[in-house]
Amino acid sequence: MDTTHPQVLPEGSPLVRFSGVTKCYGPLTVLDKLDLDIAQNEMVSIIGPSGSGKTTVLRVLMTLEKINDGVIYVDGEPLTHMPKAGGLTFATEKYLHERRSKIGMVFQQFNLFPHMTALQNCVEAPMQVLGLSREDAEERALNLLELVGMGDKKDQHPTRLSGGQQQRVAIARALAMRPKVMLLDEVTSALDPEVIGEVLNVIRSLNSEHNLTMIMVTHQMGFAREISDRVCFFYEGKIAEQGSPEQLFGDPQNERTKQFLHAVL
Ligand code: ADP
């Protein structure tokens, strides 16, 4: 039982809070007492060397992996835990499942349902999980497919779409759940160079016009620099350095950050 973390965060707290989060795989500590706050409408990029724990941050927030210690809060409430006897205890699968829809995630591999059209891919979860009527779910899905420039391809199956188009449908599908926060995991790394721009343009507009809260793991340093409010540099499961893009890319302080940026830029 965890009595060191509050059952509810005070009003005005960040939308997402990682409080002392540790994640291990066997003997390997992948996240090491991680503290990370994400404000409403903030766009945070996570960069760092391979194996530093970047994807794990997203996977534990998506509740795809259980954490070993600490608490993750979303919207003031514990995501990973539930209240018990004045403290918190690890959440059951059922509880986690109910909370999962607060988080939207877009993966490297688009993970669209291959036997469904673009539109069907976007209506499935809102109907099944949120209980929307087909009519309402289709209206919502169509608006979102338009938003990502895929309205005219709504009846196509994924195999008939380019990688960039599939990824835009995957973004629309995640948005259809109206998540509190969107997680983007290397969303352009499986794409051909010529279609990367169309996906980045969609993310850019979600950020600038629709004020979504987003956490993005990326190797696209130029893009991270352009659109992030804050950049976090991960090293061995901790944030080694964080700051505005100007500060982190322009005047890094930590030796590890300097080495990393020197190698990738
Ligand atoms: P990054 O995204 O920064 O490349 P990850 O978060 O994917 O790093 O992984 C961090 C570390 O955790 C790596 O050493 C990786 O091998 C290990 N890891 C990730 N997933 C698993 C797993 N399911 N089982 C065991 N080790 C894992």
Residues whose N, C-alpha, C, O or C-beta is under 5 A from the ligand:
A	BS01	ADP	Y25 V30 P49 S50 G51 S52 G53 K54 T55 T56
